[in-house]
């Protein structure tokens, strides 16, 4: 069967190194997949150069633009893969990859297909047409240490609560960095959880919804609610025992009265204790408290969680600022 080179990204997605018993760790699987993507693109461009020398300049421009966008991430991914596997296993993986891709690329290549592939690589330099989850892993490498830049550069996706079984009928949405992984949470009040990749401090964002029974059937103004959110005793009554409140602040979130809480807490799970530092944004609407909670986590009691949270503080604020309460506009 003849494959168009322009469809190589689809074929590459079918090459899953997790099927190899030597590569069972999820982190190795992720970066192996990205490594395979880079190698496949190189082989494709090399075939274009060999088959159509007159297109050498076009290929060089495509390579240059792609490497300017993601060349540093490619080097770090290869170095990490070598560190995780060792040089011998990386060589075996590389040979296996070359054999598989070489077979795919052994078919004839028309000039139209060659031009299509060059165009595809050029689009990838802008972040387009890179398959998931390859692109998300590349972004996680690109913005490691400055997660807010991923958001500011426009690499985001939206999450909507409407229709979610844990959303208690609410309809709101947020934007998140594209590389952050979305998952369900066990706790009934947590609508959804989002987590940074390759992050030793388990940085995460959670969306929660809680009923505020104490405000039901009471006539309260926006100013009254803002004052409540600024009161530390209010937050203390909502959170778990043992939480140390660092600061509180009142604020408006998408036209809704609310506030900000920063706190630290020690939690116990079976045979271990962990410390959590959180930055929570919350607001009140129709007797419900909407919460966007950013947090970092550590098993090391000596670690300064405030400094760790500082690495994500801007991102958490950007995500909170992206909140849209859809049902207020209907």
N, C-alpha and C positions, 0 to 999 in steps of 0.2 A: 504494500500500500504506500502510495506516495504522500508524504507530509509536506505542507507548505512551511517554509522556514518562518514565516510570519506567525505561525501558530505554535512556535516552539515553547512559549510560556505555558501553554496548556499541557503540553507533553511533560515539561519539567515538573509540573505540579503532581504528576502521577508517580514520580520517582521519590519514594518515601524511605529514607534510611532507617526509620523506626522499625521496618520489617526485618532488618538485620539484627540478630540477637546481640551483637556486640555493641549496638548503639541504642540502649533502652532508655537512657536518661533524657528527660524532656528537653533540657537545655542543649544537649548535644544534638538532638533531633532538629531543633529549631535552627541552630546555626549551620548544621550540615545541609539543611534544605537551602539556606541562603547561599552557602558556598557552592552548591550545585547549580543554583541559578546563575551566579556569576560565571562559573566555568562554561555553562551552556551558551551563555551570550557570547563569551570569547570565542568558542568554537564556531559559532554561527558567523561572527564577523570575520574570522580567519578564512572561512570557506568562501565568503564573498570576495575577500581580497585575492585569494588564489584563483578563483574562477573568473573574476572580472577586474583585472588590474586597473582599468580605466575608472573604477569607482573608489580607488584607494584614498583619494582626498576626502570623499564623502564619508567613508568609514572612519578615517582619522578624526574628522570633526565630531562624529557621533561618539567615538571613544573618549575624546577629550572632554566633551560636555558631560558625559555620564560620570567620568572619573572626577571631574571638578565637583559634581554633586554628591557622589557616594564613594569616592576612591579611598578616603581615610577609613570609612566604615568597613570597606572590604578588607583592608590590611588588618584592622583590629579583629575582625571575625576570623580571618585565617590564623592569626596568632593565637587567639583564644581556642580555636579548634585544635591546633597543634598542642597547646598546653593541656587540654582536656584528654586528647587521645594519645599523644606521643607521636613522634615523627614516623615511626614504623606503621602505626595504624592509619595515620593520615595519608601516607603513601599508598597503602592498600585501598583506602577509600577513594583516593584520587584516580588510581588505575581503574577501579570498578566503574567510577563515574565516566571516565573517558571512554571506556568500552561501550557503555550504554548509550552515551550521547553520540559517539562515533557511528554506531549503527543507525541511529535516527537520522543523522546528517549525511548518510552515505548516498542518499537519493540525488537525482538530478536537481539542479537549481536554475530556474529561469532568471533572466535579468529583472523581470517585473517582481519576482519574489525577493530577489536581493534588495531592490530598492524599497520594497515594503518592509523588510527587516531593518534596514538602516533608519527608515522613518520611525519604526517602532522603538528602536534604541534611543533616538532623539527625544521621543515623547517620554521615555522612562527617566531621562535626566530632569524632567519637571515633576517626577513622582507619579506620572500616569502609566497605566498599563503594566504595572508591576503586580503580579498576583498576590493574593492574600493566602497565607500569613507571612509570606516573604517580606512584603513591604513593611508590615508592622514591626518585624524584627530589625530590619535595617534602620527604621526610625528610632527604635529603642536604643540602638548603638549611637546614632547620630546625635541624639539629644540627651544622652546620659550626662548627668551633672547639671543640666539646665533644662528641665522638663517644660518650663513655661515657654521656651522658644518654639517648641513643637506646636503649641497652641497658637502662639502669635504668628507663626509662619503659615497657619491655615490648615495644618494637617490634623483635622478634627473629625469627629462624627457625632451625631445626635442620638440621645436616648429619650424616649417618650414613655411616660408611666401609664398612659391611657390603655385600659384593657388588661393591665397586669393584675394577676390575682391577688397580690399583696398591696396594691396601691390604694385600697379602700375608696375606690371611686374617684380618686383625684386625677387631674389631667394637667401635668406639668412636664417640662423637658429641660435638659441641659446639654451642653457640648463638652466633649472630652477629647484628650489627645488620642490620636488614631492608634498609637501603639499600646494603649492601656487595654488590658484584657477584661472583658465583661463576664460576670458569672453570677449564678444564683447564690443566695445566702440561706443558712439554716434558720436564723432567727425570724419569727413571724413579722416583726415590725420593719425588717430591712427589705426594701423593695428590690434593690439591685446593688451589686458590688463591682467596683472597677479597680484593677490593680496594675501597678507598674511592672514591666518585665525586667528580669535580671537584677532585681533590687534587693540587697541584703537586709534592708530595713522595712521591707513589706509595706511600702507606701501604698495607701489605698484611699478610695473615695466611696462612701456609702450613701445611698438615699434611703431615708426612713420617713415614716409617717406615724404620728401618735395622736390619739384623741386627747383633747384637753377638757376633761369632764368638769374641772373647777371653773371653767369660763362659760359653761353652757347655761342658757336661760338668764344670762346676766347682760345688762346693757353696758358695754365698755367702748370707749372711744379709741381712736388710733393712738392718741397720746398715752392713754392708760396702758395699752398693750405694749407700747414702746418702753414705758417705765417698768413693766413686768419683766421684759426681756433683759433689762439692764440690772435687774435684781439677782444677786448671786444665789440667794436662797431659793428662787424659782428654779434655776438650773439644778441646784443641788437636790431638789425634790424629784427631778425627772431622771437623773442619772443614777448609776449604781453606787453602792456604798464604797467609801474609800477613795473617791475622786477628789483630787485637789484642784480647785478652781484657780486659775492663774489670772484671768481677766475676763470681763464681759463688756459689751458695748451694744447700744441700740442702733438699729439701722433699718432702712427701707430696702426691701428686695422685690423687684418688679412690682412696685406699687403696694406691696403688702408690708404691714408693720412686723418687725422682727428684730433679730439681734445676732451677736457674735459671741462665741464662747471659746476660750482657750483653756485647756485643762490637761492634767496628767493623772494617770491612774495605774495601779498595779493590779493585774488580773491573775487568777490562778486557774490552771487547766490541768487536771489529773496530777502529773508528777513534775510540773514546772511552773515557774512564775515568770511573768513578762510585764514590761512597762510599756505604756502607750501614751503618746502625746497627741492630742487632737486639736483641730481647728474646725469648729462647727458653726455653720451658718444656718439660721432657722427663721421661719416666719409663721405667722398665724393667719388662718383663713377658715371660716365656717367651722369653728370649734375643733379645728385640727392643727397640729403643729407639723410643718414640713421641715425636714432637716437634711442638710447636705453636710456630711461629716468627713473631713480629711484627717488622716491619721498616719503616724509612723510607729514602729514597733521594735522593741529590742529585748533580747534575753539577758543582756549585759547590764547589770544594775549600776555600773560605773559610767555608762555612756551618757553623754550630754544630749538628751533628746530635743532640747530647744534648738541646738545647732543643726540637728538633722531635720527638724521640722522647717527650719529656715530655708532649706534647699527646695521645699515644696510650697512654701507659704504663698508665693506669687501665683503659682499654678492654681492652688485651691481657691484663691480669691477670683481668678479669672473664670474658673468653672462656676463659682457661685454667682458671678456677675452675668453668666449666660443663662441663668434661670428664666424661663418663660412660663407663667401660669396661664395656660391656654383658655381655661373656662371663663376667665374674667373678660375676655374679648368677644365672647359670643353674645 
